[in-house]
Amino acid sequence: MAFAHCGICKEFPKFHYLTSRTFQSIKNFHMKPILIAVISFLSIQAFSQVQFSNLQFKPAHPNRGDKVVFTYSPAGTPVMTEKNIDAVVYVFADRASAKVKEIPLKKSGGKYTGSFTVDSNATLLAFRFDGVTQRDGNGQKGYFIPVYNGDKPVAGAALALGNMYSGSGRILGIDAQPEVALQHLESEWKNFPERRSDFAIMYFSILHKVRPNEAPGILNSELKAMESAGNLTEAQYSTLEALYAQYKMKEKADAIAKEKKEKFPNGGWLKTEKVRSIAAEKDIAKQEQMIHQYLKEYPSVDEGSRQRNNYLISLLMNAKAKEKD
């Protein structure tokens, strides 16, 4: 395989949560008691039985910094006839890019044993076992192990699982399963209200898909709670605007956008609008001038600004290449 043994061998992008960081001041989710009971039950079920027929591991509740020792038995799996098997562990991280590790294995009596240390910001571990021609990722369920704080999953563990079952799991051969994704997102929503900003739009989108009759009432309740909380950040305004727009409440979305721009006249929205204007410019000379001016005003200072500025530079390079043609 192309990955280096026993090291962090590859990084891939952060999950796209489709939202801004919001809901910081909202601590309670207003729902009917019966729905709260359902979510409580689901959040318990989501992590109550982390065990597999072909994969054993210890400790039972791996914490950050723990050494995880695992034993894999390929009997009955797609790789059962493979002579050589490699172990790949995907380490999903808290608000950061995930990593991939290839773990050296020792074979004894038809079983394979390996070990690794859990990263300091890890939220979820996913195993895959590769032969020369076949792979085993435990079918549509996956070999997923949440990272714990004591004996409770850390913030972000259920969210990572929700992402896996909402489409991101295709990297492991897992198809989108909205009902399962919602189960995990509801667990994260209930247990970590301060983190709702990380996945609010994604959560409501899947909720509308899975429970279309319940979703509008829940959404309206949350939007009202957000607005009434007061002292909104720009990010909170942006999420309100996006939710109103997504669910066809244009007047409210426009009003929120206007209020946001008045309160934050030099906010991040201004950069976004400038980038859109640059991308739409057809005159190459004018576009080049606009890009240089933007880069002068907003130099790269973090990952987000670097990505945005690299995008603008690529626009300029592509325009120059077309001009030569």
PATORDO-348395 format. One record per residue (C-alpha): residue in three letters; chain; x, y, z. Coordinates in pm, 1 decimal. Example, Ala and Ser with C-alpha at 12.3 -4.5 7.8 and 13.67 -1.06 7.14 Angstrom:
<pts>
Ala;A;1230.0;-450.0;780.0
Ser;A;1367.0;-106.0;714.0
</pts>
This chain:
<pts>
Met;A;0.0;0.0;0.0
Ala;A;102.7;361.0;-42.5
Phe;A;82.1;452.6;324.5
Ala;A;386.6;456.2;550.3
His;A;384.8;194.1;824.0
Cys;A;293.2;290.5;1177.1
Gly;A;273.2;658.8;1108.7
Ile;A;21.2;922.4;1023.0
Cys;A;34.6;869.6;653.0
Lys;A;-233.3;1087.3;507.1
Glu;A;-471.0;1367.9;588.5
Phe;A;-799.9;1439.5;420.6
Pro;A;-1035.9;1738.3;451.5
Lys;A;-1253.0;1817.7;748.0
Phe;A;-1617.1;1714.8;733.3
His;A;-1837.6;1970.8;572.0
Tyr;A;-2099.5;2038.5;835.5
Leu;A;-2292.4;2288.2;618.3
Thr;A;-2324.5;2542.4;897.1
Ser;A;-2171.2;2830.5;1087.5
Arg;A;-2074.3;2825.2;1453.4
Thr;A;-2392.9;2927.7;1624.4
Phe;A;-2635.0;2847.7;1903.9
Gln;A;-2369.7;2939.6;2160.0
Ser;A;-2628.4;3088.5;2392.7
Ile;A;-2897.7;2826.7;2334.1
Lys;A;-2883.4;2557.7;2596.0
Asn;A;-3217.1;2383.1;2559.7
Phe;A;-3383.1;2217.2;2266.4
His;A;-3758.3;2278.8;2275.1
Met;A;-3937.0;1956.0;2184.9
Lys;A;-4235.8;1758.7;2296.6
Pro;A;-4163.8;1534.9;2599.2
Ile;A;-4221.9;1218.9;2398.4
Leu;A;-3962.7;1323.9;2140.7
Ile;A;-3713.3;1403.5;2415.6
Ala;A;-3771.0;1054.6;2554.9
Val;A;-3711.3;902.7;2212.8
Ile;A;-3386.7;1095.0;2169.8
Ser;A;-3270.7;993.5;2517.3
Phe;A;-3333.5;629.7;2429.5
Leu;A;-3156.2;660.7;2094.3
Ser;A;-2854.8;833.9;2246.1
Ile;A;-2812.8;541.7;2485.3
Gln;A;-2854.5;287.8;2206.3
Ala;A;-2604.6;469.5;1985.6
Phe;A;-2310.6;367.6;2206.8
Ser;A;-2436.4;84.8;2425.7
Gln;A;-2301.1;-205.4;2219.7
Val;A;-1969.7;-125.3;2056.4
Gln;A;-1863.0;-478.0;1979.1
Phe;A;-1792.0;-682.3;1667.2
Ser;A;-1775.3;-1048.6;1577.0
Asn;A;-1438.9;-1023.6;1402.9
Leu;A;-1270.6;-739.0;1588.5
Gln;A;-1188.0;-727.6;1958.1
Phe;A;-1017.6;-432.8;2122.7
Lys;A;-913.5;-298.4;2460.8
Pro;A;-963.7;-88.3;2657.0
Ala;A;-1340.6;-111.0;2613.2
His;A;-1368.5;269.4;2632.5
Pro;A;-1054.9;409.3;2466.2
Asn;A;-967.9;759.3;2582.7
Arg;A;-739.8;1009.6;2415.0
Gly;A;-379.8;909.5;2477.1
Asp;A;-469.7;544.5;2545.1
Lys;A;-289.2;259.0;2376.4
Val;A;-547.2;51.3;2188.7
Val;A;-466.6;-315.9;2133.2
Phe;A;-687.4;-500.9;1884.6
Thr;A;-722.6;-851.0;1745.7
Tyr;A;-881.3;-920.0;1409.1
Ser;A;-1013.8;-1256.0;1288.4
Pro;A;-1078.5;-1263.3;911.6
Ala;A;-1289.0;-1581.8;927.9
Gly;A;-1615.7;-1528.1;742.1
Thr;A;-1514.8;-1186.7;605.1
Pro;A;-1431.7;-1083.4;244.9
Val;A;-1058.1;-1113.5;325.6
Met;A;-1073.6;-1461.9;479.5
Thr;A;-873.9;-1617.3;192.5
Glu;A;-617.0;-1339.3;167.6
Lys;A;-261.4;-1436.1;256.6
Asn;A;-154.3;-1086.8;356.4
Ile;A;-377.6;-841.0;540.2
Asp;A;-308.5;-478.2;630.4
Ala;A;-491.6;-273.2;893.5
Val;A;-590.2;86.9;825.3
Val;A;-730.5;309.9;1101.2
Tyr;A;-909.8;633.3;1021.0
Val;A;-877.9;879.6;1308.9
Phe;A;-1151.9;1142.5;1296.7
Ala;A;-1061.7;1454.3;1488.6
Asp;A;-1229.3;1738.1;1674.6
Arg;A;-1276.8;2033.0;1435.7
Ala;A;-969.2;1931.3;1237.2
Ser;A;-865.3;1720.3;943.4
Ala;A;-890.5;1346.6;990.6
Lys;A;-588.3;1120.7;958.9
Val;A;-519.0;773.2;826.4
Lys;A;-281.0;531.5;994.8
Glu;A;-154.4;199.0;867.7
Ile;A;-89.5;-31.5;1162.2
Pro;A;167.9;-315.3;1150.2
Leu;A;8.4;-652.3;1230.1
Lys;A;136.3;-971.5;1388.2
Lys;A;-26.3;-1295.8;1274.1
Ser;A;-78.7;-1586.5;1510.1
Gly;A;-318.8;-1879.0;1473.3
Gly;A;-516.9;-1718.9;1193.2
Lys;A;-567.6;-1391.9;1383.2
Tyr;A;-396.6;-1054.3;1351.4
Thr;A;-294.8;-825.4;1637.4
Gly;A;-193.3;-461.0;1629.1
Ser;A;-181.3;-150.8;1847.4
Phe;A;-169.3;226.7;1827.1
Thr;A;-212.3;533.5;2048.5
Val;A;-527.8;743.1;2027.2
Asp;A;-460.5;1099.6;1911.7
Ser;A;-511.3;1387.8;2156.6
Asn;A;-799.5;1537.6;1954.4
Ala;A;-957.5;1215.8;1823.9
Thr;A;-1334.4;1168.1;1835.2
Leu;A;-1391.6;847.8;1637.4
Leu;A;-1186.6;550.1;1517.3
Ala;A;-1274.2;347.6;1208.0
Phe;A;-1098.2;25.6;1108.7
Arg;A;-1055.4;-130.3;767.1
Phe;A;-868.7;-449.1;679.9
Asp;A;-720.3;-479.7;332.0
Gly;A;-606.2;-782.8;139.7
Val;A;-456.5;-782.2;-207.9
Thr;A;-793.4;-804.2;-383.8
Gln;A;-1056.1;-767.0;-108.0
Arg;A;-1134.8;-536.1;184.3
Asp;A;-1333.4;-573.3;505.2
Gly;A;-1490.9;-269.2;666.0
Asn;A;-1776.5;-458.2;834.3
Gly;A;-2019.0;-399.8;549.8
Gln;A;-2269.4;-117.0;590.0
Lys;A;-2218.5;-96.9;966.9
Gly;A;-1849.4;-19.9;977.4
Tyr;A;-1590.8;-95.6;1243.8
Phe;A;-1651.8;229.1;1433.3
Ile;A;-1526.7;290.3;1786.4
Pro;A;-1603.3;623.3;1953.8
Val;A;-1334.8;791.0;2162.8
Tyr;A;-1435.7;839.1;2526.1
Asn;A;-1381.1;1069.7;2817.4
Gly;A;-1392.5;819.3;3099.4
Asp;A;-1679.2;591.8;2995.9
Lys;A;-1877.0;852.2;2798.1
Pro;A;-1818.9;945.2;2432.4
Val;A;-1635.7;1274.4;2381.7
Ala;A;-1802.5;1571.0;2214.6
Gly;A;-1789.0;1513.9;1841.9
Ala;A;-1800.2;1132.5;1852.0
Ala;A;-2168.7;1102.6;1764.9
Leu;A;-2132.6;1387.2;1516.7
Ala;A;-1854.2;1200.1;1337.7
Leu;A;-2076.6;891.9;1322.3
Gly;A;-2361.0;1104.0;1189.8
Asn;A;-2131.1;1225.2;914.1
Met;A;-2026.1;871.7;831.6
Tyr;A;-2385.4;752.2;790.2
Ser;A;-2496.3;1063.3;603.2
Gly;A;-2259.1;1011.6;310.8
Ser;A;-1899.4;1064.6;424.0
Gly;A;-1875.3;692.8;500.8
Arg;A;-1837.4;621.1;129.4
Ile;A;-1461.9;639.1;188.3
Leu;A;-1517.1;315.5;382.3
Gly;A;-1773.8;165.9;144.7
Ile;A;-2072.8;268.5;358.5
Asp;A;-2378.1;408.2;181.1
Ala;A;-2579.1;699.0;317.8
Gln;A;-2826.3;587.0;584.8
Pro;A;-3024.7;896.2;692.4
Glu;A;-3216.6;720.9;971.3
Val;A;-2897.0;596.6;1134.4
Ala;A;-2726.6;931.9;1080.6
Leu;A;-3014.1;1110.7;1252.6
Gln;A;-2992.6;876.3;1550.0
His;A;-2631.8;979.4;1609.4
Leu;A;-2692.0;1349.0;1540.6
Glu;A;-2974.2;1350.4;1794.2
Ser;A;-2738.3;1198.6;2048.4
Glu;A;-2484.4;1477.3;1986.9
Trp;A;-2759.7;1741.7;1989.6
Lys;A;-2891.4;1624.7;2325.4
Asn;A;-2562.1;1558.2;2502.6
Phe;A;-2360.9;1858.4;2380.7
Pro;A;-2593.7;2157.6;2329.3
Glu;A;-2298.8;2395.0;2319.0
Arg;A;-2175.8;2218.3;2004.3
Arg;A;-2495.1;2247.3;1801.6
Ser;A;-2331.7;2517.6;1594.1
Asp;A;-2112.3;2253.9;1430.3
Phe;A;-2397.2;2073.2;1259.4
Ala;A;-2725.1;2265.9;1292.7
Ile;A;-2804.8;2296.0;921.3
Met;A;-2699.7;1937.6;854.6
Tyr;A;-2912.9;1817.4;1146.2
Phe;A;-3226.6;1996.4;1029.4
Ser;A;-3170.9;1883.7;672.1
Ile;A;-3161.3;1516.6;772.9
Leu;A;-3446.1;1564.7;1020.4
His;A;-3665.4;1700.9;738.1
Lys;A;-3574.6;1400.7;524.6
Val;A;-3641.8;1138.4;789.9
Arg;A;-3926.9;1298.0;988.8
Pro;A;-4090.2;1551.6;755.8
Asn;A;-4399.5;1590.7;973.6
Glu;A;-4211.5;1674.8;1294.4
Ala;A;-3929.1;1882.3;1148.4
Pro;A;-4109.7;2213.4;1071.2
Gly;A;-4232.4;2256.9;1427.7
Ile;A;-3890.3;2178.9;1572.8
Leu;A;-3719.2;2413.8;1327.8
Asn;A;-3956.3;2702.8;1397.7
Ser;A;-3908.8;2659.2;1771.1
Glu;A;-3530.2;2669.1;1735.8
Leu;A;-3528.9;2971.4;1506.1
Lys;A;-3743.4;3166.2;1750.8
Ala;A;-3516.0;3062.9;2037.2
Met;A;-3210.3;3179.9;1844.1
Glu;A;-3355.3;3520.4;1764.2
Ser;A;-3485.4;3577.9;2115.0
Ala;A;-3148.0;3489.9;2271.4
Gly;A;-3008.2;3828.7;2167.7
Asn;A;-2643.7;3938.0;2132.8
Leu;A;-2604.8;3725.5;1820.8
Thr;A;-2263.3;3680.8;1666.3
Glu;A;-2211.4;3717.1;1294.7
Ala;A;-2194.4;3339.0;1267.3
Gln;A;-2529.7;3305.0;1442.4
Tyr;A;-2683.1;3557.3;1204.7
Ser;A;-2540.0;3362.8;911.1
Thr;A;-2689.5;3035.8;1027.9
Leu;A;-3027.5;3199.0;1089.5
Glu;A;-3013.0;3348.2;742.3
Ala;A;-2917.7;3014.3;586.4
Leu;A;-3192.8;2824.4;767.1
Tyr;A;-3461.7;3077.5;675.2
Ala;A;-3343.7;3070.7;313.4
Gln;A;-3321.3;2692.2;299.1
Tyr;A;-3677.3;2651.3;420.7
Lys;A;-3819.4;2916.9;187.0
Met;A;-3873.6;3201.4;434.0
Lys;A;-3713.2;3460.9;209.0
Glu;A;-3841.7;3771.9;384.6
Lys;A;-3700.2;3656.2;716.9
Ala;A;-3372.6;3557.2;551.6
Asp;A;-3338.9;3898.4;387.4
Ala;A;-3422.3;4078.0;711.9
Ile;A;-3162.9;3877.5;903.6
Ala;A;-2902.5;3942.5;632.4
Lys;A;-2970.6;4318.0;647.6
Glu;A;-2946.1;4322.1;1026.2
Lys;A;-2621.4;4122.9;1014.5
Lys;A;-2458.6;4365.1;770.7
Glu;A;-2563.8;4664.3;978.7
Lys;A;-2427.6;4512.6;1299.4
Phe;A;-2106.4;4379.1;1140.0
Pro;A;-2024.0;4620.4;855.7
Asn;A;-1671.9;4477.5;816.5
Gly;A;-1757.7;4116.9;897.0
Gly;A;-1673.5;3797.9;719.2
Trp;A;-1976.4;3834.3;492.1
Leu;A;-1795.6;4122.3;320.6
Lys;A;-1509.1;3892.9;217.6
Thr;A;-1755.3;3638.3;85.3
Glu;A;-1934.1;3896.6;-127.6
Lys;A;-1605.4;4032.3;-263.4
Val;A;-1490.6;3683.4;-362.2
Arg;A;-1820.1;3621.8;-539.7
Ser;A;-1784.9;3950.1;-723.6
Ile;A;-1430.1;3862.5;-831.0
Ala;A;-1534.8;3518.0;-952.4
Ala;A;-1817.3;3668.5;-1158.6
Glu;A;-1597.1;3930.9;-1326.6
Lys;A;-1551.4;3854.5;-1698.1
Asp;A;-1288.3;4117.6;-1776.4
Ile;A;-955.2;3943.4;-1706.6
Ala;A;-758.7;4265.0;-1651.8
Lys;A;-1016.8;4396.7;-1408.0
Gln;A;-1039.6;4059.1;-1233.1
Glu;A;-661.3;4054.0;-1187.1
Gln;A;-671.3;4399.7;-1034.3
Met;A;-952.7;4298.0;-800.0
Ile;A;-762.4;3985.4;-690.3
His;A;-443.5;4178.6;-612.8
Gln;A;-643.5;4432.2;-413.5
Tyr;A;-821.3;4156.3;-220.4
Leu;A;-497.0;3975.6;-135.9
Lys;A;-352.2;4303.9;-12.9
Glu;A;-655.1;4369.1;208.0
Tyr;A;-692.0;4012.4;334.7
Pro;A;-356.9;3828.1;351.1
Ser;A;-346.2;3461.6;447.3
Val;A;-344.0;3426.7;826.0
Asp;A;-517.2;3091.8;884.9
Glu;A;-638.7;2782.7;701.7
Gly;A;-964.4;2945.5;591.0
Ser;A;-798.6;3256.6;448.7
Arg;A;-528.5;3047.5;279.1
Gln;A;-789.5;2833.7;106.6
Arg;A;-984.3;3141.2;-5.2
Asn;A;-673.4;3317.8;-133.7
Asn;A;-547.9;3005.2;-309.5
Tyr;A;-883.7;2984.7;-483.0
Leu;A;-845.6;3342.2;-608.7
Ile;A;-490.3;3276.5;-728.3
Ser;A;-614.0;2969.0;-916.3
Leu;A;-883.2;3183.3;-1080.5
Leu;A;-617.2;3424.5;-1197.0
Met;A;-389.0;3148.4;-1328.5
Asn;A;-673.0;2983.5;-1517.7
Ala;A;-777.3;3314.6;-1668.9
Lys;A;-418.5;3382.5;-1778.6
Ala;A;-391.7;3036.6;-1933.9
Lys;A;-711.8;3087.8;-2132.7
Glu;A;-588.5;3428.4;-2243.5
Lys;A;-275.0;3271.9;-2393.0
Asp;A;-483.5;3012.9;-2576.8
</pts>
